[in-house]
Amino acid sequence: MQSDAWGYPLTTDSAEAAAAYSETVRGYLGFRADTMASLQTALKHDPDFALAHAAKGLLLCSIRSLRFYPKIKESLTAAQAHAKGLSKREALYIEALEAAFAGQLTAAVVAYEAILAEHPHDLLAARLAQMELFWLGESRWMHAVIDRTNPRWQATTPDYHSHLSLWSFGLEETGQYDAAERAGRQAVELSPTDHWATHAVAHTLVMQGRSKEGVAWLDSLKGEWGNANHFVHHLWWHRCLFHLELGEVDAILEIYDQQIRNPDSPLIQAMDDFNVDMQNCASLLQRLELRGIDVGHRWQDLVSAVSHRIGDHTSPFTSPHYVMILAAAGEDEKAHDMVLGMRACVHEDEGTLPPRYAAAAIPAAEAAIAHRRGEHDKVLEVLLPARRSLWMMGGSHAQQDVFQQMLFDSARQSGRDDLLPILLSEVAEDGFEAIAARTLYGEAAQQAAPAA
């Protein structure tokens, strides 16, 4: 019997496996590119290490891709085969993997909550719960899971900065910006390579419209991103949001080509269709075009990465972005097939995701097609009734906003200026501040402001 870095028992006799497992958790929290290598090291030293098998399956689930399901199944089978004699905590991880593999994602979260109730410093459970709930749009639940553990953390607890970063992001997504920024900055002071804390502060600055500060914040930390996995592209995406509000288009296009979608990048070459990468690219290109910027060939360059995702309904937030890419690249038949597959998923799958596809992802995808065709009345027809449900796609308020921007643009293009004050008020409800100073929204917000 060994213990992990936080003092929790591990059912393995190998000190090397236990150390590698702890390093895996830290790698996952830190978005390190070597995370899976650490996990493979743990399993090399103890092939019967059930928790390591379960962790591997859960990390593969987090990639949100059907092609990894055979490997997830292998990990689940191996974890179950070596489950005898496990602690309750370790057994709950296997329960979580069973639930996640079956598509019962909220049941997996319940297992993580049970772990954290007795083991509040289990950062793997905390992070897995936060990310699962994040991609389900459950921001208040996401915050509550971490907030409940907060009184049981001290500054001397190992990896306190990681807890602060998780807490910071939950605070930000529930509109508690001052507390979120304090916690995030504290985490970065403790560990400059805490990319999730860097990200949480960047989110706060986006929501508050503090674009110059946002550029400076990310610029001060970009030198710490060398060991990061694909998440580094998302950090650069956030920087582009700041440049967008500052009108610095050349900087955006350079960052896109060099840092977000550089075909020579080892990360892109290793996995050119990572779901968050596709979100980043589609969202950024769409935002540029909504502001009249020509993005050239960049939509077409993404087609090969998304074409094989037709029928992959593992992420309600990502699927409309796939459709956005296909429609923008002129691949109308593929875009239509993607939507048909999403509809089939709603009727054939009994997991957690189908209601979210029905309520949010399908209307967003149909709106993306209609907007690309210039059918702005169709965008309003599809998206106006669904707009208050878009949170069900998952993702952050900052990410979801691209669909609000699309709806706003179609309202203006259709001559429906009567809708603009309503839509602007809902942007504010989502937590965006300084709306009158924002591109796309600003002019309408100033017109809608009451006279002094």
VENTALIN-V690191 format. One record per pair of residues at least 12 apart in sequence whose C-alpha atoms are under 6 Angstrom apart, sorted by the first residue. I is the first residue (numbers start at 1). GAP is how many residues later the second one is. Records with the same first field share a line. If there is no record, write none. Layout:
BEGIN
I = GAP ; GAP
END
This chain:
BEGIN
1 = 12
4 = 14 ; 18
5 = 17
12 = 37
17 = 25 ; 28
20 = 18 ; 22
21 = 21
24 = 14 ; 15
25 = 99
30 = 164
31 = 197 ; 198
32 = 195 ; 196 ; 197
33 = 195 ; 196
48 = 34
50 = 29 ; 32
51 = 39
53 = 22 ; 26
54 = 25 ; 40
57 = 15 ; 18
58 = 39
64 = 250
66 = 246
89 = 26
92 = 19
96 = 12 ; 15
103 = 248
104 = 247 ; 248
105 = 247
109 = 20
112 = 13
120 = 29
130 = 12
134 = 260 ; 261
135 = 259 ; 260
136 = 258
137 = 254 ; 255 ; 257 ; 258
143 = 27
146 = 21
161 = 26
164 = 19 ; 23
165 = 19 ; 22 ; 31 ; 32
168 = 12 ; 15 ; 16
169 = 31
177 = 27
181 = 20
184 = 13 ; 17
193 = 31
207 = 225
208 = 225
209 = 225
211 = 31
215 = 24
233 = 27
240 = 12
245 = 194
273 = 32
279 = 42
282 = 39 ; 43
299 = 30
300 = 29
310 = 28
311 = 30
316 = 41 ; 45 ; 77
317 = 76 ; 77
320 = 41 ; 44 ; 45
323 = 12 ; 42
324 = 44
327 = 42
356 = 36 ; 37
360 = 29 ; 30 ; 32 ; 33
361 = 32
363 = 19 ; 20
367 = 12
376 = 34
END
